[in-house]
Amino acid sequence: MSLLSKKELVLSKLFTDKTDSLLIQLFRYTFVGGIAFLVDFGSLFALTEFCGVHYLISAAIAFILGLVTNYLLSIIWVFSRRTLKSRWLELYIFALIGVVGLGFNELFIWFFTERVNLHYLLSKIVSTVFVYLWNFFARKYILFR
């Protein structure tokens, strides 16, 4: 097998093949999370700065937009195995995990903005690390075993 074929095989495993590999799913979820984060962060910034919406309300709306982005990309690209037969129940539980994540998100943004005196956008970045880990592992082990 040539070096080019080996690289193609690795890229195929990382980006296109269906997989149950935890590490590959985490790798893909990082991309998905990055895209969802851009939707979330961009919406938070736009709603707060351009629309004058309070940052905590903006954070909730933006989080939901990021959640929808995350769900769609996760079922299309990250997780190949589904635990539930019903897509509606799956979406409900995915969203429920997201609501818990939203609670963490709001708590961390409030805490780091109001108590630690970070700018709300920096607080969002700190919050994202914690919520990312919660979302991936909860979704992986509850919905997509």
Phi and psi in degrees as GROMACS dihedral restraints (atoms count N, CA, C in turn):
[ dihedral_restraints ]
;  ai    aj    ak    al  type     phi  dphi    fc
    3     4     5     6     1   -75.8    20    10
    4     5     6     7     1   163.6    20    10
    6     7     8     9     1   -60.8    20    10
    7     8     9    10     1   -39.7    20    10
    9    10    11    12     1   -63.7    20    10
   10    11    12    13     1   -41.6    20    10
   12    13    14    15     1   -63.9    20    10
   13    14    15    16     1   -38.2    20    10
   15    16    17    18     1   -65.2    20    10
   16    17    18    19     1   -41.5    20    10
   18    19    20    21     1   -63.9    20    10
   19    20    21    22     1   -42.1    20    10
   21    22    23    24     1   -62.4    20    10
   22    23    24    25     1   -39.9    20    10
   24    25    26    27     1   -63.8    20    10
   25    26    27    28     1   -44.5    20    10
   27    28    29    30     1   -63.4    20    10
   28    29    30    31     1   -46.4    20    10
   30    31    32    33     1   -62.9    20    10
   31    32    33    34     1   -38.6    20    10
   33    34    35    36     1   -62.8    20    10
   34    35    36    37     1   -43.9    20    10
   36    37    38    39     1   -63.7    20    10
   37    38    39    40     1   -39.8    20    10
   39    40    41    42     1   -72.5    20    10
   40    41    42    43     1   -36.9    20    10
   42    43    44    45     1  -115.4    20    10
   43    44    45    46     1   -26.2    20    10
   45    46    47    48     1  -122.8    20    10
   46    47    48    49     1   -36.3    20    10
   48    49    50    51     1   -68.9    20    10
   49    50    51    52     1   145.6    20    10
   51    52    53    54     1   -67.4    20    10
   52    53    54    55     1   145.2    20    10
   54    55    56    57     1  -150.1    20    10
   55    56    57    58     1   151.0    20    10
   57    58    59    60     1  -110.3    20    10
   58    59    60    61     1     3.6    20    10
   60    61    62    63     1   -66.9    20    10
   61    62    63    64     1   122.2    20    10
   63    64    65    66     1   -57.8    20    10
   64    65    66    67     1   -43.4    20    10
   66    67    68    69     1   -66.7    20    10
   67    68    69    70     1   -41.4    20    10
   69    70    71    72     1   -68.0    20    10
   70    71    72    73     1   -40.1    20    10
   72    73    74    75     1   -63.3    20    10
   73    74    75    76     1   -40.7    20    10
   75    76    77    78     1   -64.1    20    10
   76    77    78    79     1   -41.3    20    10
   78    79    80    81     1   -58.2    20    10
   79    80    81    82     1   -50.3    20    10
   81    82    83    84     1   -65.1    20    10
   82    83    84    85     1   -41.5    20    10
   84    85    86    87     1   -62.5    20    10
   85    86    87    88     1   -28.9    20    10
   87    88    89    90     1   -64.9    20    10
   88    89    90    91     1   -42.2    20    10
   90    91    92    93     1   -64.4    20    10
   91    92    93    94     1   -48.2    20    10
   93    94    95    96     1   -58.9    20    10
   94    95    96    97     1   -45.3    20    10
   96    97    98    99     1   -61.7    20    10
   97    98    99   100     1   -37.0    20    10
   99   100   101   102     1   -63.7    20    10
  100   101   102   103     1   -44.0    20    10
  102   103   104   105     1   -65.8    20    10
  103   104   105   106     1   -45.5    20    10
  105   106   107   108     1   -62.6    20    10
  106   107   108   109     1   -37.4    20    10
  108   109   110   111     1   -62.3    20    10
  109   110   111   112     1   -43.0    20    10
  111   112   113   114     1   -61.4    20    10
  112   113   114   115     1   -41.2    20    10
  114   115   116   117     1   -62.8    20    10
  115   116   117   118     1   -48.3    20    10
  117   118   119   120     1   -61.9    20    10
  118   119   120   121     1   -54.7    20    10
  120   121   122   123     1   -63.3    20    10
  121   122   123   124     1   -44.4    20    10
  123   124   125   126     1   -63.4    20    10
  124   125   126   127     1   -40.2    20    10
  126   127   128   129     1   -67.2    20    10
  127   128   129   130     1   -42.2    20    10
  129   130   131   132     1   -57.3    20    10
  130   131   132   133     1   -49.2    20    10
  132   133   134   135     1   -62.7    20    10
  133   134   135   136     1   -48.9    20    10
  135   136   137   138     1   -63.8    20    10
  136   137   138   139     1   -46.1    20    10
  138   139   140   141     1   -64.8    20    10
  139   140   141   142     1   -39.4    20    10
  141   142   143   144     1   -75.4    20    10
  142   143   144   145     1   -50.7    20    10
  144   145   146   147     1   -80.0    20    10
  145   146   147   148     1   -38.5    20    10
  147   148   149   150     1   -99.7    20    10
  148   149   150   151     1   -27.4    20    10
  150   151   152   153     1  -104.1    20    10
  151   152   153   154     1    -9.2    20    10
  153   154   155   156     1    72.9    20    10
  154   155   156   157     1    21.5    20    10
  156   157   158   159     1   -81.0    20    10
  157   158   159   160     1   139.5    20    10
  159   160   161   162     1   -54.0    20    10
  160   161   162   163     1   141.3    20    10
  162   163   164   165     1   -60.3    20    10
  163   164   165   166     1   -32.2    20    10
  165   166   167   168     1   -72.8    20    10
  166   167   168   169     1   -35.9    20    10
  168   169   170   171     1   -69.4    20    10
  169   170   171   172     1   -43.4    20    10
  171   172   173   174     1   -58.5    20    10
  172   173   174   175     1   -41.3    20    10
  174   175   176   177     1   -62.3    20    10
  175   176   177   178     1   -39.9    20    10
  177   178   179   180     1   -66.9    20    10
  178   179   180   181     1   -46.3    20    10
  180   181   182   183     1   -62.9    20    10
  181   182   183   184     1   -46.6    20    10
  183   184   185   186     1   -63.3    20    10
  184   185   186   187     1   -38.3    20    10
  186   187   188   189     1   -61.5    20    10
  187   188   189   190     1   -42.4    20    10
  189   190   191   192     1   -64.1    20    10
  190   191   192   193     1   -41.7    20    10
  192   193   194   195     1   -61.9    20    10
  193   194   195   196     1   -41.1    20    10
  195   196   197   198     1   -65.8    20    10
  196   197   198   199     1   -37.2    20    10
  198   199   200   201     1   -61.6    20    10
  199   200   201   202     1   -46.3    20    10
  201   202   203   204     1   -62.6    20    10
  202   203   204   205     1   -44.0    20    10
  204   205   206   207     1   -58.9    20    10
  205   206   207   208     1   -45.9    20    10
  207   208   209   210     1   -62.0    20    10
  208   209   210   211     1   -44.5    20    10
  210   211   212   213     1   -60.8    20    10
  211   212   213   214     1   -51.1    20    10
  213   214   215   216     1   -60.3    20    10
  214   215   216   217     1   -46.2    20    10
  216   217   218   219     1   -69.4    20    10
  217   218   219   220     1   -33.9    20    10
  219   220   221   222     1   -66.0    20    10
  220   221   222   223     1   -43.9    20    10
  222   223   224   225     1   -75.5    20    10
  223   224   225   226     1   -25.5    20    10
  225   226   227   228     1   -80.8    20    10
  226   227   228   229     1   -38.1    20    10
  228   229   230   231     1  -124.9    20    10
  229   230   231   232     1   -32.1    20    10
  231   232   233   234     1   -89.2    20    10
  232   233   234   235     1   -58.1    20    10
  234   235   236   237     1  -102.0    20    10
  235   236   237   238     1   121.3    20    10
  237   238   239   240     1   -93.9    20    10
  238   239   240   241     1   -20.3    20    10
  240   241   242   243     1  -108.3    20    10
  241   242   243   244     1   135.5    20    10
  243   244   245   246     1  -116.2    20    10
  244   245   246   247     1   141.4    20    10
  246   247   248   249     1   -84.7    20    10
  247   248   249   250     1   -35.4    20    10
  249   250   251   252     1  -105.5    20    10
  250   251   252   253     1   146.7    20    10
  252   253   254   255     1   -79.9    20    10
  253   254   255   256     1   -35.0    20    10
  255   256   257   258     1   -83.4    20    10
  256   257   258   259     1   119.3    20    10
  258   259   260   261     1   -66.0    20    10
  259   260   261   262     1   -33.4    20    10
  261   262   263   264     1   -68.1    20    10
  262   263   264   265     1   -41.6    20    10
  264   265   266   267     1   -65.7    20    10
  265   266   267   268     1   -41.1    20    10
  267   268   269   270     1   -59.6    20    10
  268   269   270   271     1   -46.9    20    10
  270   271   272   273     1   -61.5    20    10
  271   272   273   274     1   -40.1    20    10
  273   274   275   276     1   -61.2    20    10
  274   275   276   277     1   -47.9    20    10
  276   277   278   279     1   -69.0    20    10
  277   278   279   280     1   -39.3    20    10
  279   280   281   282     1   -57.5    20    10
  280   281   282   283     1   -45.4    20    10
  282   283   284   285     1   -67.6    20    10
  283   284   285   286     1   -37.7    20    10
  285   286   287   288     1   -61.7    20    10
  286   287   288   289     1   -43.9    20    10
  288   289   290   291     1   -60.3    20    10
  289   290   291   292     1   -40.5    20    10
  291   292   293   294     1   -64.0    20    10
  292   293   294   295     1   -36.1    20    10
  294   295   296   297     1   -65.5    20    10
  295   296   297   298     1   -40.1    20    10
  297   298   299   300     1   -61.9    20    10
  298   299   300   301     1   -43.8    20    10
  300   301   302   303     1   -60.5    20    10
  301   302   303   304     1   -38.7    20    10
  303   304   305   306     1   -61.7    20    10
  304   305   306   307     1   -41.5    20    10
  306   307   308   309     1   -60.5    20    10
  307   308   309   310     1   -44.8    20    10
  309   310   311   312     1   -61.6    20    10
  310   311   312   313     1   -43.9    20    10
  312   313   314   315     1   -57.2    20    10
  313   314   315   316     1   -50.9    20    10
  315   316   317   318     1   -62.7    20    10
  316   317   318   319     1   -44.0    20    10
  318   319   320   321     1   -61.1    20    10
  319   320   321   322     1   -48.9    20    10
  321   322   323   324     1   -66.5    20    10
  322   323   324   325     1   -42.1    20    10
  324   325   326   327     1   -62.9    20    10
  325   326   327   328     1   -46.5    20    10
  327   328   329   330     1   -59.7    20    10
  328   329   330   331     1   -50.2    20    10
  330   331   332   333     1   -58.9    20    10
  331   332   333   334     1   -51.5    20    10
  333   334   335   336     1   -72.1    20    10
  334   335   336   337     1   -25.4    20    10
  336   337   338   339     1   -81.8    20    10
  337   338   339   340     1   -50.0    20    10
  339   340   341   342     1   -83.8    20    10
  340   341   342   343     1   -35.8    20    10
  342   343   344   345     1   -97.8    20    10
  343   344   345   346     1   -36.3    20    10
  345   346   347   348     1   -96.6    20    10
  346   347   348   349     1   -12.5    20    10
  348   349   350   351     1    66.0    20    10
  349   350   351   352     1    34.7    20    10
  351   352   353   354     1   -83.4    20    10
  352   353   354   355     1   155.0    20    10
  354   355   356   357     1   -62.8    20    10
  355   356   357   358     1   146.2    20    10
  357   358   359   360     1   -58.7    20    10
  358   359   360   361     1   -31.2    20    10
  360   361   362   363     1   -71.6    20    10
  361   362   363   364     1   -35.7    20    10
  363   364   365   366     1   -67.7    20    10
  364   365   366   367     1   -38.8    20    10
  366   367   368   369     1   -60.0    20    10
  367   368   369   370     1   -37.9    20    10
  369   370   371   372     1   -63.5    20    10
  370   371   372   373     1   -40.5    20    10
  372   373   374   375     1   -63.8    20    10
  373   374   375   376     1   -44.0    20    10
  375   376   377   378     1   -61.8    20    10
  376   377   378   379     1   -45.1    20    10
  378   379   380   381     1   -60.3    20    10
  379   380   381   382     1   -38.4    20    10
  381   382   383   384     1   -59.1    20    10
  382   383   384   385     1   -37.9    20    10
  384   385   386   387     1   -60.4    20    10
  385   386   387   388     1   -48.5    20    10
  387   388   389   390     1   -67.4    20    10
  388   389   390   391     1   -44.7    20    10
  390   391   392   393     1   -68.8    20    10
  391   392   393   394     1   -36.1    20    10
  393   394   395   396     1   -57.3    20    10
  394   395   396   397     1   -48.7    20    10
  396   397   398   399     1   -64.9    20    10
  397   398   399   400     1   -44.4    20    10
  399   400   401   402     1   -57.2    20    10
  400   401   402   403     1   -51.8    20    10
  402   403   404   405     1   -60.8    20    10
  403   404   405   406     1   -47.0    20    10
  405   406   407   408     1   -62.0    20    10
  406   407   408   409     1   -54.4    20    10
  408   409   410   411     1   -69.3    20    10
  409   410   411   412     1   -36.4    20    10
  411   412   413   414     1   -65.5    20    10
  412   413   414   415     1   -44.4    20    10
  414   415   416   417     1   -69.2    20    10
  415   416   417   418     1   -40.8    20    10
  417   418   419   420     1   -61.1    20    10
  418   419   420   421     1   -47.6    20    10
  420   421   422   423     1   -89.8    20    10
  421   422   423   424     1   -16.4    20    10
  423   424   425   426     1   -96.4    20    10
  424   425   426   427     1   -42.6    20    10
  426   427   428   429     1  -106.6    20    10
  427   428   429   430     1   -34.8    20    10
  429   430   431   432     1  -125.0    20    10
  430   431   432   433     1    48.4    20    10
